[in-house]
Amino acid sequence: MQLRTLIHNLPKATVSGNLDQQVTGVTTDSREVVAGSIFIAVRGTDGDGQDYLPQALEKGACAIVSEVAPAEDWDEKICWAHVPDARAAAASLACDWNDHPSKDLKVVGITGTNGKTTTAFITHAVMQSVWTRAGLLGTVEINDGEQSVPATQTTPGPIQLQGLLRQMADNACRGVAMEISSHALEQKRTDGLLLDVAVFTNLSQDHLDYHGTMASYFAAKKRLFELLETQQGNKKPTAVVNIDDPYGQRLVEEFKDRLYFITYGHGVHANMRIGRETQNVRGTEFEISYKEREYLVRTPYIGRFNVFNCTAALAACVAAGIKPRDAVRAFADAPQVPGRMECVGRRDGASLFVDYAHTPDALENACAAIRDLRPKRLITVFGCGGDRDQTKRPLMGKAAAEGSDLCIVTSDNPRSEDPEAIIADIEKGMRGARYESIPDRMTAIQTAVNISEEGDVILVAGKGHETYQEIAGDRTDFDDRRAAYKALNLKAKSEE
C-alpha cells in the first residue's frame, strides 16, 4: 500500500518528507519495525514511543507518526506526520491498513464491569450455532473462526485488533463477539471500529486505581456509545442496555433520542423482559418476553447474574440479525465459560465452584447465586490483588462475609505488596464474620475442601480462568481449577 494513501487519511496531520514509498506494515512497537514500516510513537503509562525513534529508524521505518514535530535537521527522505493524538492516529492507520474489516462482519461489542466474558462467550456460541463461523475476542481467549488461542488482555491494541478482525473476515466469519474494556475505550483502541451492537451489562466499583473516580470510570464506558452514535458507514447500530442497572438507565436517558435501543431487565419498561426463573446445580430456566412473544430459555449456567448475561447475549444476537427462536435453541448447548461459576467437581456430597468474581458486586452476586442452590454451608475462598484499588478490599471482605457461612481469606495476585497487608485491608470489612486467614492460596483451597461436609458448596473466587500468580515480581503457574481438583483428590486419598 502506498504511504501517501495511508497518511492522507490521518485526521489533522501535518506531513513532511517523502510520501512516495511502499508501506510494509504499521506498528507502535519499535521491536516489530521492518524496512518500510510506519512507526507510531505512542505515549504510554510505562514509556514514550518517542524514546524508541532511533531503533525504529535503524530498522528501516519509512515514516514516523508522532505528537512531536520533527527537528529542523530531520532527514526528509523519511516521512514525518505530526498529529495531535498518536493513539487516535494508530487506530485510524490500523483500520486503513486492514481495509476496515469490521465493515465485513456483524460486530457485537460488550462493555461493563461484570459479565463481559460470559456474555461474549454465549453470543459467540449462538453465532457459531446459527452462522457456523464466528470470531471471539475477550479476556479468556481469541477465536478467529478456525482456531482458539489464550488471550493476553481483554481488548488488544488497535493494530492487533484490526489485524485479528481482518483474519476473522478472511476466515469467512459472519460475526464477532468482543469484550471492550474501559481501558481500551479511554486509550482509543476501538476507534474506527464499525459496530452493529454495543452492549452495556452493568457498572460497579473496579479499576479506580486507573480511572480515579466512578464518574471517570462511567465516562470511559459511555464512550462506546458516543462512538456508536458517530460511527461512519452503512450500519444501523443498536445499543443493548441493562435497564435494571442505574448506570444503564443513565445511558438510555442520555442517548434515547440519538440511538436505537433494546433494553433488558425485570422491569415493565424493558424491551426484553425477564420473567420466572428456576435453577438447580445443573443450570437455569427462565422466561423472556419480547415484542409480545414469550420464550422459554434453558441454559447450563447458574446464578441470577447469568440470567442477565444470557439475556444480554440474546438481545445482542437478535440485534445482529439472528431470529430469537434460533438463538434460544442454541442456548441449551452453550459451552461452560472458563472460570465463570465453573463446577470443578464434587466430593462427599460437597460441590466446588471457581469464579472470576474480583469486585465487591461480583462477589456478592456469586455468593447469592450459590445461596439460591440452598447449600448446607457456603465456604468462600478469596483475596484481593496487589497494586490495585485498595478501597475495594474491605468491601470485598464485607460482601464475602455477609454472603457466606465461612470465609478463608487468602492471596490473589499480591504483586509487589505484602500479602498479609492486603489480607489486613480485607479483614477491616469482616467484623463479626467467621473467617480464617491463610496467605498461601493452595493451602487455603485445600483447607476449605478438608473441612467441607455433605451439602456444602465451596466457592473459590477471584482468579477464575487465570493460570498464574504474581508474587513479589515473579509470575508462577497457578490455576484455581487445577488447585481445586487436586485438593478434592487429596481429600479422597486421605480418607482411604
Secondary structure by P-SEA (a helix, b strand, c coil): ccaaaaaaaccccccccccccccccccccccccccbbbbbbccccccccccaaaaaaaacccbbbccccccccccccbbbbbcccaaaaaaaaaaaaacccccccbbbbbbcccaaaaaaaaaaaaaaacccccccccccccccccbbbbbccccccaaaaaaaaaaaaaacccbbbbbbcaaaaaacccccccccbbbbcccccccccccccaaaaaaaaaaaaaaaaccccccbbbbbbccccaaaaaaaaacccccccccccccccccccccccccccccccbbbbcccbbbbbbbccccaaaaaaaaaaaaaaaaacccaaaaaaacccccccccccccccccccbbbbbbccccaaaaaaaaaaaaaacccbbbbbccccccccccaaaaaaaaaaaaccbbbbbbcccccccaaaaaaaaacccccccccccccaaaaaaaaaaaccccbbbbbcccccccbbbcccccccccaaaaaaaaaaaaaaaac
